[in-house]
Amino acid sequence: MDLQAIIKSFENCPCGRYHSFDLKVYEADRGLVHKVGEILEKSGFPKKIYIVTDENAIRVSEGILDSLSGFEYKLKVYPDMRYAYLATSKEIMEAAKDFDGILSIGTGSVNDVCRYAASQTNKAFAIFATAPSMDGFASDTAPLIENNFKISYNCRQPSVVIADTDILAASPAELKAAGFGDILGKYVGIVDWKVANYTIGEYYCENIVALVKKAVADVVAMTDKITACDPDAAKAVMDSLILTGCAMQLARSSRPASGSEHVVSHFWEIHKLENGVWPDFHGKKVGIATLLVVRIYKSLLKYQTINPHKEDLDLADVFEHYSPKNHNEITGYNVPNPTDEIDPEVLKARWSDILESIKNDLPEADELYDMMVKAGCVTELADAHLSPEFALEALKYSPFMRRRITLLRILPLLGIEEDMLKL
């Protein structure tokens, strides 16, 4: 992947913004686990590094430490870093204070805690990816958990991402299916981004959307091979995951990569953690949430006209669906009410544009379901340990845990008497 060519293609973008990203080197190929030190050295990465991983990731990355001859490093191996806690990031900040760079070995959570730690301490950051399980490798945000509440913190992209496609291909099918589910969420993210642009004039870039659509299309074209032990398929998926991460930094926002479906997944996660239940993989839940949200959005197509109105927000009702220790965060996201920025007349005038996006930017729900089945994704609530009641609660109340306009968030404004929140 030619990163500089991507940046060059965004020169003089019609959106009027200057686009760039921090990722300097991305390499994905067979056998790269033995060339990590060489790649880092060529990229100018610091020689004194703190390495963070967990037992599963370091086990499948045999040979990586041998490749680091000439580097001074200290290795921290966690037992199993399934979720990213702010406290862990702070622990890494302290442990890495005498080092110039941080190398994360693994996927998902280990990358997020290191991304935040590196950003907060102004250290170089690199990733060796072990599974194509989510799109956060090249992200410039880190969703971290504190008080069982997930908050996305602004960070920096890694400067280097390396992936050995043999290791990616050999990763568990469940992880590869989770990556596919995460990619599918971009369908909803694009619609929600357009809704915010149409209703409150939020910044939007068509060129970034085109980049994301290409990334999604490339992965969807590999649907039948997602869970196979196929290095070429694994590389194609990883390339697309990197592209969506770059799209976020090009936009200086997570808009290109996530919408209502991600927040629904976060709602499930924080409530399970609150109850002492270890949640499933993030991408696994994002896939199911995407399917639910697409069904709701598609059902709006029968309403060619609407009579929107201002929202009468009952914050006390919202509080009932969050832990008391999170009420301050919920208040911050909803006071003043973000939907107050929406003029009902503007919403009414742009409704046809919203319907056009629902029609053209989203696959049909049945088509999406078939894709997910072929890619080995979970499609039934019970298979992700979710009850119908919990799913409906998330669809209704998850929008309040972010200060963000999405179509799911503004359903109460549309003046539609029918309850659109259905499974």
C-alpha positions as CSV (number, residue, x, y, z in Angstrom):
1,M,0.0,0.0,0.0
2,D,1.4,3.4,-1.1
3,L,0.6,5.7,1.9
4,Q,2.2,8.7,0.2
5,A,0.1,8.2,-2.9
6,I,-3.1,8.1,-0.7
7,I,-2.1,11.5,0.9
8,K,-1.2,13.0,-2.5
9,S,-4.7,12.0,-3.8
10,F,-6.2,14.2,-1.2
11,E,-4.3,17.3,-2.2
12,N,-6.6,20.3,-3.0
13,C,-9.6,18.2,-1.7
14,P,-12.9,19.9,-2.6
15,C,-13.9,19.7,1.1
16,G,-11.5,22.5,1.7
17,R,-9.4,20.8,4.4
18,Y,-5.8,19.8,4.4
19,H,-5.5,16.1,4.9
20,S,-2.6,14.1,6.3
21,F,-1.9,11.2,8.7
22,D,1.0,10.1,10.9
23,L,1.4,6.5,9.6
24,K,4.7,6.4,7.8
25,V,5.3,2.7,7.2
26,Y,2.8,-0.1,6.7
27,E,4.0,-3.5,5.7
28,A,2.0,-6.7,5.5
29,D,3.6,-9.9,4.0
30,R,4.6,-13.4,4.8
31,G,7.5,-13.9,7.2
32,L,7.7,-10.3,8.5
33,V,7.8,-11.5,12.1
34,H,11.5,-12.1,11.4
35,K,12.1,-8.6,9.9
36,V,10.4,-6.4,12.5
37,G,13.7,-5.0,13.8
38,E,14.9,-4.3,10.2
39,I,11.7,-2.5,9.3
40,L,11.7,-0.4,12.5
41,E,15.3,0.5,11.9
42,K,14.7,1.6,8.3
43,S,11.7,3.7,9.5
44,G,13.9,5.6,12.0
45,F,12.1,4.2,15.0
46,P,14.0,4.7,18.3
47,K,16.3,2.0,19.5
48,K,15.2,2.1,23.1
49,I,11.7,0.6,23.2
50,Y,9.2,-0.7,25.7
51,I,7.3,-3.7,24.3
52,V,3.7,-4.5,25.5
53,T,1.8,-7.7,24.6
54,D,-0.2,-10.5,26.1
55,E,0.5,-14.2,26.3
56,N,-1.5,-15.2,23.3
57,A,0.0,-12.6,21.0
58,I,3.6,-13.2,22.0
59,R,3.1,-17.0,21.6
60,V,2.1,-16.6,18.0
61,S,4.9,-14.0,17.3
62,E,7.8,-16.4,17.7
63,G,11.0,-14.9,16.4
64,I,10.0,-11.2,16.8
65,L,12.3,-10.7,19.8
66,D,15.2,-12.3,17.9
67,S,14.7,-9.8,15.1
68,L,15.3,-6.9,17.5
69,S,19.1,-7.3,17.8
70,G,20.5,-3.9,18.1
71,F,17.5,-2.6,20.1
72,E,17.4,-2.1,23.8
73,Y,14.1,-3.2,25.0
74,K,12.0,-4.3,28.0
75,L,9.1,-6.7,27.6
76,K,5.8,-6.6,29.5
77,V,3.5,-9.6,28.9
78,Y,0.0,-9.4,30.3
79,P,-2.0,-12.6,30.8
80,D,-4.9,-11.8,28.4
81,M,-5.7,-8.2,27.5
82,R,-9.2,-8.6,26.2
83,Y,-10.3,-5.1,27.2
84,A,-8.5,-1.7,27.3
85,Y,-8.5,0.1,30.7
86,L,-7.3,3.6,31.2
87,A,-5.5,2.4,34.4
88,T,-3.5,0.0,32.2
89,S,-2.4,2.9,29.9
90,K,-1.3,4.8,33.0
91,E,0.6,1.8,34.2
92,I,2.4,1.6,30.8
93,M,3.2,5.4,30.9
94,E,5.0,4.9,34.1
95,A,6.8,1.7,33.1
96,A,7.9,3.2,29.8
97,K,9.2,6.6,31.1
98,D,12.8,5.7,30.4
99,F,12.2,4.5,26.9
100,D,11.9,6.4,23.6
101,G,9.3,4.3,21.9
102,I,6.5,1.8,22.5
103,L,6.0,-1.4,20.4
104,S,2.6,-3.1,20.8
105,I,2.4,-6.8,19.8
106,G,-1.2,-8.0,19.3
107,T,-4.5,-6.5,18.4
108,G,-7.4,-4.5,19.8
109,S,-7.0,-3.6,23.4
110,V,-3.2,-3.9,23.7
111,N,-2.9,-1.4,20.9
112,D,-5.3,1.0,22.4
113,V,-3.7,1.1,25.8
114,C,-0.3,1.6,24.2
115,R,-1.6,4.2,21.7
116,Y,-2.9,6.4,24.6
117,A,0.3,5.9,26.6
118,A,2.5,6.8,23.7
119,S,0.4,9.8,22.8
120,Q,0.3,11.1,26.4
121,T,4.1,10.8,26.9
122,N,5.0,11.9,23.3
123,K,6.8,8.6,22.5
124,A,7.1,6.9,19.1
125,F,4.5,4.1,18.6
126,A,4.6,1.0,16.4
127,I,2.3,-2.0,16.1
128,F,3.0,-5.6,15.2
129,A,-0.5,-6.9,14.4
130,T,-1.4,-10.6,15.1
131,A,-5.0,-10.8,13.9
132,P,-7.2,-8.8,11.5
133,S,-9.8,-8.4,14.1
134,M,-10.7,-4.7,14.2
135,D,-10.0,-1.4,12.3
136,G,-8.1,0.4,15.1
137,F,-4.6,-0.4,14.0
138,A,-4.2,2.9,12.2
139,S,-6.7,4.8,14.3
140,D,-5.8,8.1,16.1
141,T,-8.3,7.4,18.9
142,A,-8.2,5.0,21.8
143,P,-11.5,3.8,23.4
144,L,-10.6,3.1,27.0
145,I,-12.6,1.9,30.0
146,E,-12.8,3.7,33.3
147,N,-15.5,3.1,35.9
148,N,-16.9,0.5,33.4
149,F,-17.6,3.4,30.9
150,K,-16.0,3.5,27.6
151,I,-14.6,6.9,26.4
152,S,-12.7,7.5,23.1
153,Y,-9.6,9.6,23.7
154,N,-7.8,11.5,20.9
155,C,-4.3,10.2,20.3
156,R,-1.9,9.8,17.4
157,Q,-1.6,7.1,14.8
158,P,1.3,4.7,15.1
159,S,4.1,5.7,12.8
160,V,4.7,2.0,11.9
161,V,2.3,-1.0,11.5
162,I,3.7,-4.4,10.6
163,A,1.8,-7.6,10.0
164,D,3.0,-11.1,9.1
165,T,0.2,-12.4,6.9
166,D,1.0,-16.0,7.9
167,I,0.2,-15.1,11.5
168,L,-2.9,-13.2,10.5
169,A,-4.2,-16.1,8.4
170,A,-3.6,-18.6,11.3
171,S,-5.5,-16.4,13.8
172,P,-8.7,-17.9,15.2
173,A,-11.7,-17.7,12.8
174,E,-13.7,-15.9,15.5
175,L,-11.2,-13.0,15.4
176,K,-11.2,-12.8,11.6
177,A,-15.0,-12.8,11.6
178,A,-14.9,-10.0,14.2
179,G,-12.7,-7.9,11.8
180,F,-15.3,-8.5,9.1
181,G,-18.1,-7.4,11.4
182,D,-16.1,-4.2,12.3
183,I,-15.7,-3.4,8.6
184,L,-19.5,-3.8,8.0
185,G,-20.2,-1.1,10.5
186,K,-18.8,1.5,8.0
187,Y,-22.1,1.2,6.0
188,V,-24.0,2.7,9.0
189,G,-21.2,5.2,9.8
190,I,-21.4,6.8,6.4
191,V,-25.2,7.2,6.6
192,D,-24.9,8.7,10.1
193,W,-22.1,11.1,9.0
194,K,-24.3,12.3,6.1
195,V,-27.3,12.8,8.5
196,A,-25.1,15.0,10.7
197,N,-24.0,17.0,7.7
198,Y,-27.5,17.4,6.4
199,T,-29.0,18.4,9.7
200,I,-26.4,20.5,11.5
201,G,-23.8,21.2,8.8
202,E,-21.2,18.9,10.4
203,Y,-18.0,18.7,8.4
204,Y,-18.1,16.0,5.7
205,C,-15.7,14.8,3.0
206,E,-16.9,12.8,0.0
207,N,-13.4,11.8,-0.9
208,I,-12.9,10.2,2.5
209,V,-16.2,8.4,2.1
210,A,-15.0,7.1,-1.3
211,L,-11.9,5.7,0.4
212,V,-13.9,3.9,3.1
213,K,-16.3,2.5,0.5
214,K,-13.4,1.1,-1.4
215,A,-12.0,-0.5,1.7
216,V,-15.4,-2.1,2.6
217,A,-15.9,-3.3,-1.0
218,D,-12.5,-4.9,-1.0
219,V,-13.3,-6.9,2.1
220,V,-16.8,-7.8,1.0
221,A,-15.2,-9.2,-2.1
222,M,-13.3,-11.7,0.1
223,T,-16.4,-12.8,2.1
224,D,-16.0,-16.5,1.3
225,K,-12.4,-16.5,2.4
226,I,-12.5,-14.5,5.6
227,T,-12.2,-17.4,8.0
228,A,-9.9,-19.5,5.7
229,C,-6.2,-19.8,6.5
230,D,-5.3,-17.8,3.4
231,P,-2.4,-15.3,3.7
232,D,-3.6,-13.4,0.6
233,A,-7.1,-13.0,2.0
234,A,-5.7,-12.0,5.4
235,K,-3.6,-9.3,3.7
236,A,-6.6,-7.9,1.8
237,V,-8.6,-7.6,5.0
238,M,-5.7,-6.1,6.9
239,D,-5.2,-3.5,4.1
240,S,-8.8,-2.5,4.3
241,L,-8.6,-2.2,8.1
242,I,-5.6,0.1,7.8
243,L,-7.4,2.2,5.2
244,T,-10.4,2.8,7.4
245,G,-8.0,3.8,10.2
246,C,-6.3,6.3,7.9
247,A,-9.7,7.6,6.9
248,M,-10.4,8.6,10.5
249,Q,-7.2,10.7,10.7
250,L,-7.8,12.2,7.3
251,A,-11.1,13.4,8.7
252,R,-9.8,14.1,12.2
253,S,-12.8,12.2,13.4
254,S,-14.0,8.7,13.9
255,R,-17.0,9.5,11.6
256,P,-15.7,7.6,8.6
257,A,-15.4,4.4,10.6
258,S,-18.2,4.3,13.1
259,G,-21.8,5.3,13.7
260,S,-24.7,4.1,15.7
261,E,-23.7,0.5,15.5
262,H,-20.4,1.1,17.4
263,V,-22.2,2.9,20.2
264,V,-24.7,0.1,20.5
265,S,-21.8,-2.3,20.9
266,H,-20.2,0.0,23.5
267,F,-23.5,0.1,25.5
268,W,-23.5,-3.7,25.6
269,E,-19.9,-3.8,26.7
270,I,-20.1,-1.3,29.6
271,H,-23.3,-2.9,31.0
272,K,-21.8,-6.4,30.8
273,L,-18.6,-5.1,32.6
274,E,-20.8,-3.4,35.2
275,N,-22.3,-6.8,35.9
276,G,-19.0,-8.6,36.0
277,V,-19.5,-10.3,32.7
278,W,-16.6,-10.5,30.2
279,P,-18.0,-9.2,26.9
280,D,-17.5,-10.8,23.5
281,F,-15.0,-9.4,20.9
282,H,-15.8,-5.9,19.9
283,G,-16.2,-6.6,16.2
284,K,-18.4,-9.5,16.9
285,K,-20.9,-7.2,18.6
286,V,-20.5,-4.5,16.0
287,G,-21.6,-6.9,13.3
288,I,-24.8,-7.8,15.1
289,A,-25.4,-4.1,15.9
290,T,-24.9,-3.2,12.3
291,L,-27.5,-5.8,11.2
292,L,-30.1,-4.4,13.8
293,V,-29.4,-0.8,12.8
294,V,-29.6,-1.5,9.1
295,R,-33.0,-3.1,9.5
296,I,-34.3,-0.1,11.4
297,Y,-32.9,2.4,8.9
298,K,-34.2,0.5,5.9
299,S,-37.7,0.5,7.6
300,L,-37.7,4.3,7.3
301,L,-37.9,4.2,3.6
302,K,-41.7,3.8,3.7
303,Y,-41.9,7.3,5.2
304,Q,-41.5,9.6,2.3
305,T,-42.5,12.6,4.3
306,I,-42.1,13.4,8.0
307,N,-43.3,16.1,10.4
308,P,-40.3,16.6,12.7
309,H,-40.3,18.5,16.0
310,K,-38.0,19.5,18.8
311,E,-37.1,16.8,21.3
312,D,-38.4,16.8,24.9
313,L,-35.5,14.9,26.5
314,D,-36.3,13.1,29.7
315,L,-32.8,12.8,31.2
316,A,-34.1,11.1,34.3
317,D,-35.3,8.3,32.1
318,V,-31.9,8.0,30.4
319,F,-30.2,7.9,33.8
320,E,-32.2,4.8,34.7
321,H,-30.3,2.9,32.0
322,Y,-26.8,3.8,33.2
323,S,-24.9,3.3,36.4
324,P,-25.0,6.2,38.8
325,K,-21.3,6.6,38.6
326,N,-21.6,7.4,34.9
327,H,-24.3,10.0,35.2
328,N,-21.8,12.9,35.1
329,E,-20.6,11.6,31.7
330,I,-24.2,11.2,30.4
331,T,-25.0,14.8,31.6
332,G,-22.0,16.1,29.8
333,Y,-23.0,14.4,26.5
334,N,-26.6,15.6,26.7
335,V,-26.7,19.0,28.4
336,P,-27.3,21.1,26.4
337,N,-29.2,18.7,24.2
338,P,-27.2,18.2,21.0
339,T,-30.5,17.8,19.0
340,D,-31.4,21.4,19.9
341,E,-29.1,22.3,17.0
342,I,-31.4,20.7,14.6
343,D,-34.0,22.9,12.9
344,P,-37.1,20.8,12.3
345,E,-37.7,22.6,9.0
346,V,-34.1,21.8,7.9
347,L,-34.6,18.1,8.9
348,K,-37.9,18.0,6.9
349,A,-36.3,19.6,3.9
350,R,-33.3,17.2,3.9
351,W,-35.4,14.1,4.6
352,S,-35.3,13.0,1.0
353,D,-31.5,13.2,1.0
354,I,-31.4,11.0,4.1
355,L,-33.7,8.5,2.5
356,E,-31.5,8.5,-0.6
357,S,-28.5,7.7,1.6
358,I,-30.4,4.9,3.3
359,K,-31.3,3.4,0.0
360,N,-27.9,3.7,-1.7
361,D,-25.3,3.5,1.0
362,L,-26.7,0.6,2.9
363,P,-27.0,-3.0,1.7
364,E,-30.4,-4.7,2.1
365,A,-30.7,-6.4,5.4
366,D,-31.0,-9.8,3.9
367,E,-27.9,-9.2,1.8
368,L,-26.0,-8.1,4.9
369,Y,-27.2,-11.2,6.8
370,D,-26.0,-13.5,4.0
371,M,-22.6,-11.8,3.9
372,M,-22.2,-12.2,7.7
373,V,-23.1,-15.9,7.5
374,K,-20.6,-16.6,4.8
375,A,-17.9,-14.8,6.7
376,G,-18.5,-16.8,9.9
377,C,-20.0,-13.8,11.8
378,V,-22.5,-14.3,14.6
379,T,-26.0,-13.1,13.4
380,E,-28.2,-14.2,16.3
381,L,-28.5,-12.3,19.6
382,A,-28.3,-15.5,21.7
383,D,-25.0,-16.4,20.1
384,A,-23.5,-13.2,21.4
385,H,-25.1,-13.7,24.8
386,L,-27.6,-10.9,24.2
387,S,-31.2,-11.0,25.1
388,P,-33.9,-9.2,22.9
389,E,-34.7,-6.9,25.8
390,F,-31.0,-5.9,26.2
391,A,-30.7,-5.4,22.5
392,L,-33.7,-3.1,22.4
393,E,-32.5,-1.2,25.4
394,A,-29.2,-0.5,23.6
395,L,-30.9,0.7,20.5
396,K,-33.0,3.2,22.5
397,Y,-30.5,4.4,25.1
398,S,-27.0,3.9,23.6
399,P,-27.2,7.2,21.6
400,F,-27.0,9.1,24.8
401,M,-23.5,7.9,25.7
402,R,-22.0,10.1,22.9
403,R,-22.5,13.7,22.0
404,R,-23.1,12.9,18.4
405,I,-25.9,13.3,15.8
406,T,-26.9,9.9,14.3
407,L,-30.1,8.8,12.6
408,L,-30.7,6.5,15.6
409,R,-30.3,9.4,17.9
410,I,-32.8,11.6,16.1
411,L,-35.6,9.0,15.6
412,P,-37.7,10.7,18.4
413,L,-37.6,13.9,16.4
414,L,-39.1,12.5,13.2
415,G,-42.7,12.7,14.2
416,I,-43.3,9.1,13.3
417,E,-45.9,7.5,15.6
418,E,-44.8,3.9,14.9
419,D,-42.1,2.6,17.2
420,M,-39.2,2.1,14.8
421,L,-37.0,0.2,17.4
422,K,-37.8,-3.4,16.5
423,L,-35.7,-6.5,16.2
